[in-house]
Amino acid sequence: MVPTSGAEQVLQTLAGFKAYAAGTLLVLELAGTFVFALSGAAAGVKHRLDLFGVLVVSCATATAGGITRDVLIGAVPPAALRDWRYLGISVVAGLVVFLSSPRPERQQRLRNLILTFDAAGLALFAVSGTQTALGYGLNPVMAALLGMLTGIGGGMLRDVLVSDIPAVLHSDLYAVAALAGALVVVAGHVLNAPPAVSALAGAAVCFGIRVVALWRGWRLPIAGEKTNAVGSADDAGARRDSP
């Protein structure tokens, strides 16, 4: 057995670390793709789209944020266009929702599904977007902002395709939750925390803020409205349910 020098051991360790980080990032990307695709498909079913329409919204929701991120950092062609798994997962998720969708009268169930999957997708993509940006050498502030953009991109396109006001423009702490999760990932990077730990912590923070905001009706102030910075749950629910 040939002994290895200290430099070779360091290089091997770094190679293993990079492979581990890349694997963690891919898992986050594919998981985010799946849950965001579920969110998009559920929105398509809610708006009575046909099978093709549901699949289009599903795929667009699942890939828009990641494609935007990759284009901005120069990772072209984007991963969603290079790796067949992104499209495959999106189509499978769309078919699952379409074939198992409840009857039109059960709209509340669909709404809850959309909000839950959207919160999960928001968290996963905010985290993966931030880690990808850091891997491409962006400074922490820009990486956090790009992570936020990655998280909200899919939901924005989904809402536009089904003629809804994008949730990021009026909903309960949507972009704020994504930014909070991204900042946790950045903090972990600065403190040299393991990528998986930073990813889990960031995703948990983002998902937790989003879910609690939905539950409690927390939102930012609206221009011309005489209310506290955090509105009531009834007001927020009425706003989300309005056309």
Secondary structure, 3 states (H helix, E strand, C coil): CCCCCHHHHHHHHHHHHHHHHHHHHHHHHHHHHHHHHHHHHHHHHHCCCCHHHHHHHHHHHHHHHHHHHHHHHCCCCCHHHHCHHHHHHHHHHHHHHHHCCCCCCCHHHHHHHHHHHHHHHHHHHHHHHHHHHHHCCCCHHHHHHHHHHHHHHHHHHHHHHCCCCCHHHHCCCHHHHHHHHHHHHHHHHHCCCCHHHHHHHHHHHHHHHHHHHHHHCCCCCCCCCCCCCCCCHHHHHHHHHCC
